[in-house]
């Protein structure tokens, strides 16, 4: 490939990245075939590649977004949860991680960079520099202060506070991000490539749809997949708490939440369509890579849990990933596993950065999308990790639960706890297997054979051969200790093969 040719990149995170555009949202891939985003599927997925095995390194907003920006696992970038004390957009993060995030490298390659929408949950906090802090690497900065909102929010616009109300035409955040990205495309210099990262609030709560979409999907319900309204009797203690079967009132709430999430996504679908029309009109579409992905999955009633993420199961750790761009054949469906920590390395690879000079945990998947550009190596296994959040005091409405819990619902079902801290090794190569260890008093372990049990209904830890458990434990230890260059696959002993007979 002629690296003198620089492409544009748009990332929709939803994340847009050529030019490179990255679009990013919070969306479970388990239910992606039922997505309301028909235009996005046609304009990005059908026009390029769909990755059927894309995963987040950690199923929570701030740690996952930090992994996307740095190309590192949470145990290396040290963002553990959505709080400043958990290093989310803290001064330590700003000093130690942001200067090495991928936009800094793009800026050095003379990319014109634009950010619009949600950044990190604690961004703009007075305890961490306020709205005046603009991360390095961004030429145009239009970032939401705090967590997702659709109206009545504050932006940092290149370091200056900008307040918004509840007027749809002027303030609806998804549309505002679109309009400012279109303006950026009009005003940019044609002499340099560009990168845009667009992060609308959809489909995050409070699920405020645009007026024209508030009556859509009246018949849509939360998917009744194999684990919906099922008990978590053999799982970590947190999963054993929800009432089962769920009461009708809970199911009605889940259906309504799911429907409203879909409604918010229709504006994102419009965003994708308008961006692609604009790129086509300025004759840059064929020079632009467009990424569409998410920071984590989501659950709505699986194992009788309410609505959230944070758990180790497929519905929370799988993410959508669609990419189109130069050299990518249309209508590809790739099975190779990719992680959100790979996005940064892939973007830098497209931009022509010498990857040997970059200290990240991820690897470029550009060779998988466009094999003619370079031969790639498929990872045989990978790490999923999460650090649980909890409150030091008990919830007044649920005193029997005691302290250490978080995200509790009125019926005293909680989504998180301090000891909901786990690390998993996941493999697709020799066996479709997941092995997870919890950092709790039980040293609880969960193991799933996803070939025979795709909905993870049965924890088979007591049924598998101890030799397999030992192999998985050793791989997990190595994965949790790796950083940067030590992620090369030569680090691992591949003579340790899975014997499928050990699974029975």
CORLIN-V979404 format. One line per field, one symbol per residue. ss: DSSP state (A for helix, B for strand, O for the rest). phi: phi as a letter, one per 40 degrees, with the letter a starting at -180 (. if undefined). psi: psi as a letter, one per 40 degrees, with the letter a starting at -180 (. if undefined). A space follows every 50 residues. Layout:
# CORLIN-V979404
ss: ???
phi: ???
psi: ???
This chain:
# CORLIN-V979404
ss: OOOOOOOBBBBBBBBBOOBBBBBBBOOBAAAAAAOOOAAAAAAAAOOOBB BOOBBOOOOOAAAAAAAAAAOOOAAAAOOOOOOOOOOOOOAAAAAAOAAA OAAAAAAAOOOBBBBBBBOOOOOOOAAAOAAAOOOOOOOBBBBBOOOOOO OOOBBBBOOBBBBOOOOAAAAOAAAAAAAAAAAAAAAOOOOOOBBBBBBO OOOOOOOOOOAAAOOOOOOOOOOOOOOBOOOOOOOOAAAAOOOOOOOAAA AAAAAAAAAAAAAAAAAAAAAAAAAAAAAAAOOOAAABBBBBBBOOOOBB OBOOOOBBOOOOOAAAABBOBBBBOOOOOOOBBBOOOBBOOAAAAAAAAA AOOOAAAOOOOOOOOAAAAOAAAOOOOOOOBBBBBBOOOOOOOOOAAAAA AOOOBBBBOOOOOBBBBOOOOBBBBBBOOOOOBBBBBBOOOOOOBBBBBO OOOOOOOOOOOOOOOAAAAAAAAAAAAAAAAOOAAAAOAAAOOOOOOOOA AAAO
phi: .ccccbccbbbbbebbb.cbbbbbbbaccdbcdcdcccccdccbcccabb ccbbbccacadcccccccccgbcdcbcgcbacbcccgcfccccccbbdcb cccccccccgccbbbahcbbdccgcccbggcccbdchbcbbbbccgcdab bfbbbcbfgbcbcbbbcdcbbdcdcccccccccdcccccccbcbbbbbbc ccccccfcccdcbcbcgcbcbddcccbcfbcbcbbddccccccacccdcc ccccccccccdddcccccccdcccccccccccgbccbbcbbbaacacabb gcfgccbibgcccdcbbcbcababidgcccfcbbcdcbbccccccccccc cgcccccbcbccbcbdcccbdccacbbcccaabbbabcbabcbccdcbcc cgcgbafccdcgcbcaadccbabbbbbbccacbbbbbccaccfcbbbbcc ccbccfcbccdcbccdccdcdcccccdcccbcafcccdcccbcccccccd cccb
psi: hheehhiihhhhghhi.bihhhhhihhhededdeiegdddddddddebih heghiidhficddddddddefiidedeehdaeiddeehfiddddddddee idddddddefhhihhhahcideheidefeaeehhiiehdhhghhhaihid ifihihgfehhhiibfhdddehddddddddddddddeiheeiiihhhhgi difiiefhiideeeeifdehihhgadehfiifdfiiddeediihiiiddd ddddddddddddddeddddddddddddddddefedeehhhhhaieiaiig ehfeibhabeieidedeiiihhhiihehiifihhehhiideedddddddd eehhdeehgidiiheddddgdedihihhhdiihhihhiiiidiihdegde daieiifhidefhieiidefhihihhieddigihhhhigidefihhhhhe degdefdhhfdedihddddddddddddddeeihbdeeieediheegihhd dee.
